[in-house]
Amino acid sequence: MDKLRGTGVALITPFTPAPDHAVDYPALRRLLDFCIDGGVEYLVINGTTAESPTTTADEKAEILRIVKEHVAGRVPLVYGIGGNDTAGLETLLRTTDLTGITAILSASPAYNKPSQQGIVQHYLRLADLSPLPIILYNVPGRTSSNVSAESTLRLAQHPNIIGIKEASGNLEQCMAIAARKPAGFMLISGDDMLTTPMISFGAEGVISVLGNAFPKRMSDMTRLALAGNYTEATKLLFEFLPLNPLMYEESNPVGVKAVLEAQGLCSAAARLPLLEATEGLKQRIQKLL
């Protein structure tokens, strides 16, 4: 799907400062414009970077409504519907207003630790039911289970499964997918720092955390890599090397929210069980900025 080739941003959910920690809708609108003006190809709403486990159903619906209204078709939207209850996800796919959405991003089940066959059957059930194409999401660091290359390639045969966001960090596994995937199935980097190397062997872009704060630089880097200019793309990639580890030191999206606060886009507030970045982390991030 060419419209999802390039840089997607795993959008954060801005919250007001303590003690309220309410969804900050004006900041959300600012962030949408900042990312779109920065040149990203698409936005991912309600992913794990959006702290989706701690937003209510009503908040999710309002966030989605506001995003669709404010973006107004300027870029495609991908919506996150993932979890470890297959039947519950089927209900969400039936009841969520998905008008104006291009695809669903669905993380593999966390905590249950299903077998590979269980993961495959989970996704096949969702793909059979979903009114929109599904992008798989493999992030073993959060789910405690890996979607193997073999499972991904089996699922890639389903006409309603169009790609995978691969965040395993296992480049050999990613290469195995790239080598054997059917035409039209998208391999998407789920790790900012592996974007350029993954594009070099067949990935079609990235769904980025850093793109929240650096949409132009991330988009420029990805486009250079997609054009085969790996030398210049790698130069931009290396600029992120000192900052990227700080994004995850106190968990995602704590780090990138601290960057966004320093840029004046939104508060660094996060909802429990996540905490706002410590002053020490904020100072180190500010020094790098």
FILONU-150930 format. One record per residue (C-alpha): residue number from 1; x, y, z; residue in three letters; chain. Coordinates in steps of 0.25 Angstrom, whole numbers, plus 5000, padded with zeros to 4 digits. Layout:
<rs>
R  k  c1  c2  c3  r  c
R  NUM  X  Y  Z  ala  A;
...
</rs>
This chain:
<rs>
R  k  c1  c2  c3  r  c
R  1  5000  5000  5000  met  A;
R  2  5008  5012  4995  asp  A;
R  3  5001  5022  5003  lys  A;
R  4  5007  5015  5016  leu  A;
R  5  5021  5015  5010  arg  A;
R  6  5031  5024  5017  gly  A;
R  7  5030  5030  5031  thr  A;
R  8  5018  5028  5040  gly  A;
R  9  5018  5034  5054  val  A;
R  10  5013  5026  5066  ala  A;
R  11  5006  5038  5072  leu  A;
R  12  5007  5040  5087  ile  A;
R  13  4994  5045  5095  thr  A;
R  14  4997  5058  5102  pro  A;
R  15  4992  5060  5116  phe  A;
R  16  4990  5072  5125  thr  A;
R  17  5000  5073  5136  pro  A;
R  18  4997  5067  5150  ala  A;
R  19  4988  5065  5157  pro  A;
R  20  4978  5064  5146  asp  A;
R  21  4985  5057  5135  his  A;
R  22  4973  5059  5126  ala  A;
R  23  4975  5057  5111  val  A;
R  24  4980  5071  5105  asp  A;
R  25  4972  5072  5092  tyr  A;
R  26  4978  5086  5089  pro  A;
R  27  4992  5080  5090  ala  A;
R  28  4988  5068  5082  leu  A;
R  29  4984  5077  5070  arg  A;
R  30  4997  5085  5071  arg  A;
R  31  5004  5071  5070  leu  A;
R  32  4996  5067  5058  leu  A;
R  33  5000  5080  5051  asp  A;
R  34  5014  5079  5055  phe  A;
R  35  5016  5064  5050  cys  A;
R  36  5008  5067  5037  ile  A;
R  37  5016  5080  5034  asp  A;
R  38  5029  5072  5036  gly  A;
R  39  5025  5063  5025  gly  A;
R  40  5022  5050  5030  val  A;
R  41  5014  5041  5021  glu  A;
R  42  5004  5036  5032  tyr  A;
R  43  5000  5036  5046  leu  A;
R  44  4997  5024  5056  val  A;
R  45  4986  5027  5066  ile  A;
R  46  4984  5019  5079  asn  A;
R  47  4996  5010  5078  gly  A;
R  48  5005  5006  5091  thr  A;
R  49  5012  5019  5090  thr  A;
R  50  4999  5026  5092  ala  A;
R  51  4998  5020  5105  glu  A;
R  52  4985  5013  5100  ser  A;
R  53  4985  5003  5113  pro  A;
R  54  4981  5016  5121  thr  A;
R  55  4972  5023  5113  thr  A;
R  56  4957  5020  5114  thr  A;
R  57  4948  5016  5103  ala  A;
R  58  4941  5030  5103  asp  A;
R  59  4955  5036  5102  glu  A;
R  60  4959  5027  5091  lys  A;
R  61  4946  5031  5083  ala  A;
R  62  4948  5046  5085  glu  A;
R  63  4963  5045  5081  ile  A;
R  64  4959  5038  5069  leu  A;
R  65  4948  5047  5066  arg  A;
R  66  4957  5060  5068  ile  A;
R  67  4969  5054  5060  val  A;
R  68  4960  5050  5048  lys  A;
R  69  4953  5064  5048  glu  A;
R  70  4966  5072  5050  his  A;
R  71  4975  5064  5040  val  A;
R  72  4963  5065  5030  ala  A;
R  73  4970  5056  5020  gly  A;
R  74  4983  5062  5020  arg  A;
R  75  4990  5049  5022  val  A;
R  76  4985  5035  5024  pro  A;
R  77  4982  5030  5038  leu  A;
R  78  4985  5016  5044  val  A;
R  79  4977  5012  5057  tyr  A;
R  80  4983  5003  5067  gly  A;
R  81  4973  4991  5071  ile  A;
R  82  4982  4981  5078  gly  A;
R  83  4981  4972  5091  gly  A;
R  84  4981  4958  5097  asn  A;
R  85  4966  4956  5096  asp  A;
R  86  4963  4951  5082  thr  A;
R  87  4948  4952  5084  ala  A;
R  88  4949  4965  5091  gly  A;
R  89  4956  4971  5079  leu  A;
R  90  4946  4965  5069  glu  A;
R  91  4936  4973  5077  thr  A;
R  92  4944  4986  5076  leu  A;
R  93  4946  4984  5061  leu  A;
R  94  4931  4983  5059  arg  A;
R  95  4927  4995  5068  thr  A;
R  96  4938  5005  5066  thr  A;
R  97  4935  5016  5056  asp  A;
R  98  4946  5013  5046  leu  A;
R  99  4942  5023  5035  thr  A;
R  100  4954  5031  5029  gly  A;
R  101  4964  5020  5034  ile  A;
R  102  4973  5013  5025  thr  A;
R  103  4978  5001  5033  ala  A;
R  104  4978  4995  5046  ile  A;
R  105  4991  4993  5054  leu  A;
R  106  4989  4981  5063  ser  A;
R  107  5000  4977  5073  ala  A;
R  108  5001  4962  5076  ser  A;
R  109  4995  4957  5089  pro  A;
R  110  5003  4961  5102  ala  A;
R  111  5004  4953  5115  tyr  A;
R  112  4997  4941  5110  asn  A;
R  113  5010  4936  5103  lys  A;
R  114  5002  4928  5092  pro  A;
R  115  5009  4918  5083  ser  A;
R  116  5012  4921  5069  gln  A;
R  117  5000  4914  5064  gln  A;
R  118  4991  4922  5075  gly  A;
R  119  4997  4935  5069  ile  A;
R  120  4994  4931  5055  val  A;
R  121  4980  4927  5058  gln  A;
R  122  4978  4940  5066  his  A;
R  123  4982  4949  5054  tyr  A;
R  124  4974  4940  5044  leu  A;
R  125  4961  4942  5052  arg  A;
R  126  4963  4957  5053  leu  A;
R  127  4967  4958  5038  ala  A;
R  128  4954  4950  5034  asp  A;
R  129  4946  4960  5042  leu  A;
R  130  4953  4973  5040  ser  A;
R  131  4946  4983  5031  pro  A;
R  132  4960  4989  5028  leu  A;
R  133  4974  4983  5025  pro  A;
R  134  4982  4979  5037  ile  A;
R  135  4997  4982  5039  ile  A;
R  136  5003  4972  5049  leu  A;
R  137  5012  4977  5060  tyr  A;
R  138  5023  4969  5066  asn  A;
R  139  5029  4975  5079  val  A;
R  140  5034  4964  5088  pro  A;
R  141  5040  4973  5098  gly  A;
R  142  5026  4977  5102  arg  A;
R  143  5018  4965  5099  thr  A;
R  144  5028  4954  5104  ser  A;
R  145  5026  4946  5091  ser  A;
R  146  5032  4947  5077  asn  A;
R  147  5024  4946  5064  val  A;
R  148  5034  4937  5056  ser  A;
R  149  5037  4939  5042  ala  A;
R  150  5030  4926  5038  glu  A;
R  151  5017  4931  5045  ser  A;
R  152  5018  4945  5039  thr  A;
R  153  5020  4938  5025  leu  A;
R  154  5008  4929  5027  arg  A;
R  155  4999  4941  5031  leu  A;
R  156  5005  4949  5019  ala  A;
R  157  4997  4940  5010  gln  A;
R  158  4984  4946  5016  his  A;
R  159  4978  4956  5006  pro  A;
R  160  4974  4965  5018  asn  A;
R  161  4988  4965  5025  ile  A;
R  162  4996  4975  5017  ile  A;
R  163  5009  4977  5026  gly  A;
R  164  5016  4976  5039  ile  A;
R  165  5023  4986  5048  lys  A;
R  166  5035  4978  5052  glu  A;
R  167  5041  4983  5066  ala  A;
R  168  5048  4970  5070  ser  A;
R  169  5062  4976  5067  gly  A;
R  170  5065  4963  5061  asn  A;
R  171  5071  4967  5047  leu  A;
R  172  5072  4952  5043  glu  A;
R  173  5058  4950  5045  gln  A;
R  174  5054  4963  5038  cys  A;
R  175  5063  4958  5026  met  A;
R  176  5056  4945  5026  ala  A;
R  177  5043  4952  5024  ile  A;
R  178  5048  4961  5013  ala  A;
R  179  5054  4950  5006  ala  A;
R  180  5041  4942  5005  arg  A;
R  181  5029  4951  5007  lys  A;
R  182  5019  4952  4996  pro  A;
R  183  5019  4964  4987  ala  A;
R  184  5011  4975  4993  gly  A;
R  185  5013  4971  5007  phe  A;
R  186  5020  4982  5015  met  A;
R  187  5032  4981  5024  leu  A;
R  188  5032  4993  5033  ile  A;
R  189  5042  4996  5043  ser  A;
R  190  5037  4997  5058  gly  A;
R  191  5051  5002  5063  asp  A;
R  192  5055  5016  5059  asp  A;
R  193  5070  5013  5059  met  A;
R  194  5068  5001  5050  leu  A;
R  195  5061  5008  5039  thr  A;
R  196  5072  5010  5029  thr  A;
R  197  5078  4996  5030  pro  A;
R  198  5064  4990  5029  met  A;
R  199  5061  4998  5017  ile  A;
R  200  5074  4994  5011  ser  A;
R  201  5068  4980  5010  phe  A;
R  202  5054  4982  5007  gly  A;
R  203  5046  4990  5018  ala  A;
R  204  5037  5001  5013  glu  A;
R  205  5038  5011  5024  gly  A;
R  206  5037  5012  5039  val  A;
R  207  5026  5015  5049  ile  A;
R  208  5034  5024  5058  ser  A;
R  209  5034  5029  5072  val  A;
R  210  5045  5040  5070  leu  A;
R  211  5036  5045  5058  gly  A;
R  212  5027  5051  5069  asn  A;
R  213  5038  5061  5072  ala  A;
R  214  5046  5061  5059  phe  A;
R  215  5036  5058  5048  pro  A;
R  216  5044  5066  5037  lys  A;
R  217  5058  5059  5041  arg  A;
R  218  5052  5045  5042  met  A;
R  219  5044  5047  5029  ser  A;
R  220  5057  5052  5022  asp  A;
R  221  5065  5041  5026  met  A;
R  222  5054  5030  5022  thr  A;
R  223  5052  5037  5008  arg  A;
R  224  5067  5037  5006  leu  A;
R  225  5068  5022  5010  ala  A;
R  226  5056  5019  5001  leu  A;
R  227  5063  5026  4989  ala  A;
R  228  5076  5017  4992  gly  A;
R  229  5084  5029  4997  asn  A;
R  230  5089  5021  5009  tyr  A;
R  231  5101  5030  5012  thr  A;
R  232  5093  5042  5015  glu  A;
R  233  5082  5034  5022  ala  A;
R  234  5092  5028  5031  thr  A;
R  235  5098  5042  5034  lys  A;
R  236  5084  5046  5039  leu  A;
R  237  5082  5033  5046  leu  A;
R  238  5095  5035  5054  phe  A;
R  239  5090  5048  5059  glu  A;
R  240  5080  5041  5067  phe  A;
R  241  5089  5031  5074  leu  A;
R  242  5092  5039  5087  pro  A;
R  243  5077  5043  5089  leu  A;
R  244  5070  5030  5085  asn  A;
R  245  5074  5022  5098  pro  A;
R  246  5068  5033  5106  leu  A;
R  247  5055  5031  5100  met  A;
R  248  5053  5017  5106  tyr  A;
R  249  5062  5019  5119  glu  A;
R  250  5049  5021  5127  glu  A;
R  251  5040  5014  5117  ser  A;
R  252  5033  5019  5105  asn  A;
R  253  5027  5029  5103  pro  A;
R  254  5033  5036  5115  val  A;
R  255  5046  5040  5108  gly  A;
R  256  5039  5046  5095  val  A;
R  257  5029  5053  5104  lys  A;
R  258  5040  5060  5111  ala  A;
R  259  5046  5065  5097  val  A;
R  260  5032  5070  5093  leu  A;
R  261  5031  5078  5106  glu  A;
R  262  5045  5084  5103  ala  A;
R  263  5040  5088  5090  gln  A;
R  264  5028  5094  5095  gly  A;
R  265  5018  5085  5089  leu  A;
R  266  5012  5078  5101  cys  A;
R  267  5014  5075  5115  ser  A;
R  268  5023  5063  5119  ala  A;
R  269  5011  5057  5127  ala  A;
R  270  5009  5042  5127  ala  A;
R  271  4998  5034  5133  arg  A;
R  272  5001  5023  5144  leu  A;
R  273  5007  5013  5145  pro  A;
R  274  5016  5022  5136  leu  A;
R  275  5023  5034  5142  leu  A;
R  276  5027  5047  5136  glu  A;
R  277  5042  5047  5133  ala  A;
R  278  5051  5050  5145  thr  A;
R  279  5058  5064  5145  glu  A;
R  280  5071  5056  5143  gly  A;
R  281  5066  5050  5130  leu  A;
R  282  5060  5063  5126  lys  A;
R  283  5073  5071  5128  gln  A;
R  284  5081  5060  5120  arg  A;
R  285  5071  5061  5108  ile  A;
R  286  5071  5076  5109  gln  A;
R  287  5086  5076  5108  lys  A;
R  288  5086  5068  5095  leu  A;
R  289  5075  5076  5089  leu  A;
</rs>
